[in-house]
């Protein structure tokens, strides 16, 4: 068994997880290899590849693995013969650990996070809005990377929101890497059918839970507009609820009330902005400049 940390949790895993930071504390979650049922006994929600109930989550990825996450504390993996290790880990570190976080009552957002002198900053929004690309640009400017794709919000002893770091890796599309190429020997393909690549960020990774200062909601427009505006009141709560990672599972997990309360509490004390950028061209450097000026204001 190997020990790791991610998303504020200590993991003990029978599967080697080279993406993660090693840790040796008592585990919050145990990951083992073993038999996984094809269906749940009493699912309250389902999709093409998954079934969910208040205490269990079953994910079935054909030709890769079946995963069972239970009670926020255990994950069992039944891998397919000859399934690549990297592909088995891809779904474990994404949807499966997200299910564990939901089972534990955490608030995982669909976003990337960096650390700044004023605290943690999350870039959130639907897929394709440039969250990872923006996080990478800030890393190139000297900021530390904390999360990619899933940014987990928790609370400190004074009930102030924190961001719990994920692991030192950014997932970037091929066209982004072509414009800003890293050393060729450090990236690897995430999935055989996607032009998306994993970029290690260990040298620029911040592994400490950090107070959450601001959240930037990214959206695109067909015009040449590049704007930044405050989000306040109920609109702030709606952004947090709508951008929760795998939010469609929450009702079937009987977590809707807790999710709403957690999002409302988190939103009370964080700066929230709506950032609108052109769909094309990206105008990445101008966008990062705009956000840097807002952070300094």
C-alpha positions as CSV (number, residue, x, y, z in Angstrom):
1,X,0.0,0.0,0.0
2,X,1.2,3.5,-0.9
3,X,0.4,6.7,0.8
4,X,-0.6,10.0,-0.9
5,X,-2.4,13.3,-0.4
6,X,-4.8,15.1,-2.7
7,X,-7.8,17.4,-2.2
8,X,-7.2,17.6,1.5
9,X,-7.4,13.8,1.9
10,X,-4.8,11.2,2.8
11,X,-5.1,8.2,0.5
12,X,-3.7,4.7,1.0
13,X,-3.6,3.0,-2.3
14,X,-2.8,-0.5,-3.6
15,X,-2.4,1.2,-7.0
16,X,0.7,3.3,-7.6
17,X,-0.3,6.9,-8.2
18,X,2.8,8.8,-9.5
19,X,0.8,12.0,-10.1
20,X,0.2,12.5,-6.4
21,X,2.3,13.9,-3.5
22,X,3.4,11.1,-1.1
23,X,2.0,11.2,2.4
24,X,2.2,8.9,5.4
25,X,-0.6,10.0,7.8
26,X,-3.6,7.8,8.8
27,X,-5.7,7.4,5.6
28,X,-9.0,9.1,5.0
29,X,-9.6,6.9,1.9
30,X,-8.4,3.4,1.1
31,X,-8.0,2.4,-2.6
32,X,-7.8,-1.3,-3.3
33,X,-8.0,-3.7,-6.3
34,X,-10.8,-6.2,-6.2
35,X,-14.1,-7.4,-7.5
36,X,-16.7,-4.7,-8.3
37,X,-20.4,-5.4,-9.0
38,X,-21.8,-4.6,-12.4
39,X,-24.8,-2.7,-10.8
40,X,-25.7,-1.1,-7.5
41,X,-28.4,-2.8,-5.4
42,X,-30.7,0.3,-5.3
43,X,-29.4,3.2,-7.5
44,X,-31.2,6.5,-7.1
45,X,-29.5,8.0,-10.2
46,X,-27.8,6.7,-13.3
47,X,-26.1,7.8,-16.5
48,X,-24.5,5.9,-19.4
49,X,-21.4,4.9,-17.5
50,X,-22.4,5.4,-13.8
51,X,-24.9,4.6,-11.1
52,X,-25.2,6.5,-7.8
53,X,-27.0,6.1,-4.5
54,X,-26.7,8.1,-1.2
55,X,-23.6,6.0,-0.1
56,X,-22.2,4.4,-3.3
57,X,-21.0,5.5,-6.7
58,X,-20.3,3.0,-9.5
59,X,-18.4,3.9,-12.6
60,X,-18.0,1.5,-15.5
61,X,-15.5,2.5,-18.2
62,X,-15.5,-0.2,-20.9
63,X,-12.1,-1.9,-21.5
64,X,-10.6,0.1,-18.7
65,X,-12.1,-0.6,-15.2
66,X,-15.1,-0.6,-12.9
67,X,-14.8,1.6,-9.8
68,X,-16.9,1.5,-6.6
69,X,-16.6,4.5,-4.3
70,X,-18.4,4.0,-1.0
71,X,-19.2,6.0,2.2
72,X,-16.5,8.6,1.4
73,X,-13.8,6.3,2.6
74,X,-13.2,3.4,0.2
75,X,-12.6,2.9,-3.5
76,X,-12.5,-0.6,-5.1
77,X,-11.1,-1.0,-8.7
78,X,-11.7,-3.9,-10.9
79,X,-9.5,-3.3,-13.9
80,X,-9.9,-4.8,-17.4
81,X,-7.2,-7.1,-18.7
82,X,-4.4,-5.1,-20.3
83,X,-5.9,-1.7,-19.4
84,X,-3.1,0.9,-19.3
85,X,-2.2,2.1,-15.8
86,X,-2.4,5.8,-16.9
87,X,-6.0,5.3,-18.1
88,X,-7.1,3.5,-15.0
89,X,-5.6,6.4,-12.9
90,X,-7.3,9.1,-15.1
91,X,-10.8,8.1,-14.1
92,X,-9.8,7.4,-10.5
93,X,-8.3,10.9,-10.0
94,X,-11.2,12.6,-11.7
95,X,-14.8,11.3,-11.4
96,X,-14.1,8.7,-8.7
97,X,-12.4,10.9,-6.2
98,X,-15.0,13.6,-7.0
99,X,-17.7,11.1,-5.9
100,X,-15.7,10.5,-2.7
101,X,-15.6,14.3,-2.1
102,X,-19.3,14.6,-2.6
103,X,-19.9,11.7,-0.3
104,X,-17.9,13.5,2.4
105,X,-19.8,16.7,2.0
106,X,-17.0,18.7,0.4
107,X,-17.5,21.4,-2.3
108,X,-15.6,20.4,-5.5
109,X,-15.8,23.1,-8.2
110,X,-15.1,22.6,-11.9
111,X,-12.1,24.9,-12.0
112,X,-8.4,25.4,-11.8
113,X,-6.7,27.2,-8.9
114,X,-3.5,29.2,-8.3
115,X,-1.9,30.7,-5.2
116,X,-1.4,34.5,-5.2
117,X,-0.1,37.0,-2.6
118,X,-3.7,37.7,-1.6
119,X,-4.7,34.0,-1.3
120,X,-6.0,31.2,-3.5
121,X,-7.8,32.1,-6.8
122,X,-10.1,29.8,-8.7
123,X,-10.9,30.0,-12.4
124,X,-14.2,28.2,-13.0
125,X,-16.6,27.7,-15.8
126,X,-17.8,25.1,-18.4
127,X,-15.4,23.0,-20.4
128,X,-13.5,24.8,-23.0
129,X,-13.5,28.2,-21.4
130,X,-9.7,28.2,-20.8
131,X,-9.4,27.4,-17.1
132,X,-6.3,25.2,-17.4
133,X,-4.8,27.5,-20.0
134,X,-5.2,30.5,-17.8
135,X,-3.8,28.7,-14.8
136,X,-0.7,27.7,-16.9
137,X,-0.2,31.3,-18.0
138,X,-0.2,32.5,-14.4
139,X,2.3,29.7,-13.5
140,X,4.5,31.0,-16.3
141,X,4.2,34.4,-14.6
142,X,5.6,33.0,-11.4
143,X,2.4,32.0,-9.5
144,X,2.1,28.6,-7.9
145,X,-0.4,26.0,-9.2
146,X,-2.8,24.3,-6.8
147,X,-5.6,22.5,-8.8
148,X,-6.7,21.7,-12.3
149,X,-10.2,20.6,-13.3
150,X,-11.3,20.0,-9.7
151,X,-10.8,22.7,-7.0
152,X,-12.0,21.7,-3.6
153,X,-13.3,24.3,-1.1
154,X,-13.3,23.5,2.6
155,X,-13.3,25.6,5.7
156,X,-10.7,26.5,8.4
157,X,-11.3,26.6,12.2
158,X,-13.0,30.0,11.8
159,X,-15.3,28.8,9.0
160,X,-13.4,30.8,6.4
161,X,-13.2,29.1,2.9
162,X,-10.0,27.3,2.0
163,X,-8.8,25.7,-1.2
164,X,-7.3,22.2,-0.8
165,X,-4.6,21.5,-3.4
166,X,-5.1,18.6,-5.8
167,X,-1.9,17.3,-7.4
168,X,0.9,18.8,-9.5
169,X,-0.4,18.4,-13.0
170,X,-2.1,20.6,-15.6
171,X,-4.1,19.0,-18.4
172,X,-3.8,21.0,-21.6
173,X,-5.0,20.7,-25.2
174,X,-2.5,20.2,-28.0
175,X,-3.2,23.6,-29.6
176,X,-2.3,25.3,-26.3
177,X,1.0,23.4,-26.1
178,X,1.8,24.2,-29.7
179,X,1.6,27.9,-28.9
180,X,3.5,27.7,-25.7
181,X,5.6,24.5,-25.9
182,X,7.1,23.0,-22.7
183,X,10.1,20.6,-22.9
184,X,8.9,17.7,-25.1
185,X,10.0,15.0,-22.7
186,X,7.7,16.1,-19.8
187,X,4.2,15.8,-21.4
188,X,2.3,12.6,-21.9
189,X,-1.0,11.9,-23.6
190,X,-4.0,11.7,-21.2
191,X,-6.2,9.5,-23.3
192,X,-5.6,7.7,-26.6
193,X,-8.7,9.3,-28.2
194,X,-8.0,12.9,-27.1
195,X,-5.5,15.5,-28.1
196,X,-5.0,16.5,-24.5
197,X,-1.8,16.1,-22.5
198,X,-0.6,16.0,-18.9
199,X,2.0,18.6,-17.9
200,X,3.7,18.0,-14.5
201,X,3.9,21.1,-12.4
202,X,5.7,19.8,-9.3
203,X,8.3,22.5,-9.3
204,X,5.6,25.2,-9.2
205,X,3.0,23.4,-7.0
206,X,1.7,24.7,-3.7
207,X,0.7,21.7,-1.5
208,X,-0.7,23.8,1.5
209,X,-4.4,24.5,2.1
210,X,-4.8,28.2,1.3
211,X,-7.5,30.8,2.2
212,X,-9.7,31.4,-0.8
213,X,-9.6,35.0,-1.9
214,X,-11.3,35.2,-5.3
215,X,-13.2,33.3,-7.9
216,X,-13.3,34.2,-11.6
217,X,-16.1,32.8,-13.7
218,X,-15.0,32.5,-17.3
219,X,-17.4,32.9,-20.2
220,X,-17.0,33.5,-24.0
221,X,-18.6,35.7,-26.5
222,X,-18.7,35.9,-30.3
223,X,-17.8,39.6,-30.2
224,X,-14.3,41.1,-29.5
225,X,-15.3,41.9,-25.9
226,X,-12.9,41.4,-23.0
227,X,-14.6,42.5,-19.7
228,X,-14.5,41.9,-16.0
229,X,-17.4,42.7,-13.7
230,X,-18.3,41.9,-10.1
231,X,-20.8,39.2,-9.2
232,X,-22.8,39.8,-6.0
233,X,-25.7,38.4,-4.0
234,X,-27.7,35.4,-5.2
235,X,-25.8,35.5,-8.6
236,X,-22.6,34.6,-6.6
237,X,-24.4,31.6,-5.1
238,X,-25.8,30.5,-8.5
239,X,-22.2,30.5,-9.9
240,X,-21.0,28.2,-7.1
241,X,-23.9,25.8,-7.4
242,X,-23.8,25.7,-11.2
243,X,-20.1,25.1,-11.4
244,X,-19.9,22.3,-8.9
245,X,-18.1,19.4,-10.4
246,X,-20.5,16.6,-11.4
247,X,-23.4,18.5,-9.8
248,X,-25.9,16.1,-11.5
249,X,-25.0,13.5,-8.9
250,X,-25.9,15.6,-5.8
251,X,-29.6,14.9,-5.7
252,X,-29.2,11.2,-6.0
253,X,-26.6,11.3,-3.2
254,X,-29.2,13.1,-1.0
255,X,-26.8,16.0,-0.6
256,X,-28.8,18.8,-2.2
257,X,-29.5,20.7,1.1
258,X,-25.9,20.3,2.3
259,X,-24.5,21.4,-1.0
260,X,-26.6,24.5,-1.1
261,X,-25.7,25.5,2.5
262,X,-22.0,24.9,1.8
263,X,-22.0,26.9,-1.4
264,X,-23.9,29.8,0.3
265,X,-21.4,29.8,3.2
266,X,-18.4,29.8,0.9
267,X,-19.8,32.6,-1.2
268,X,-20.3,35.0,1.6
269,X,-16.6,36.0,2.0
270,X,-15.0,35.6,-1.5
271,X,-14.5,38.1,-4.3
272,X,-16.4,36.9,-7.3
273,X,-16.0,38.2,-10.9
274,X,-17.5,37.4,-14.3
275,X,-14.8,37.5,-17.0
276,X,-16.0,37.6,-20.7
277,X,-13.5,36.9,-23.4
278,X,-13.7,36.4,-27.2
279,X,-14.2,32.9,-28.3
280,X,-11.5,33.5,-30.8
281,X,-8.8,34.7,-30.6
282,X,-8.3,33.7,-27.0
283,X,-6.3,36.9,-26.1
284,X,-4.7,35.0,-23.2
285,X,-2.1,37.6,-22.2
286,X,-4.6,40.4,-22.2
287,X,-7.0,38.3,-20.1
288,X,-4.2,37.4,-17.6
289,X,-3.2,41.1,-17.4
290,X,-6.9,42.1,-16.7
291,X,-7.2,39.6,-13.9
292,X,-3.8,40.6,-12.4
293,X,-4.9,44.2,-12.3
294,X,-8.1,43.2,-10.5
295,X,-6.2,41.1,-8.0
296,X,-4.0,44.1,-7.2
297,X,-6.9,46.6,-6.9
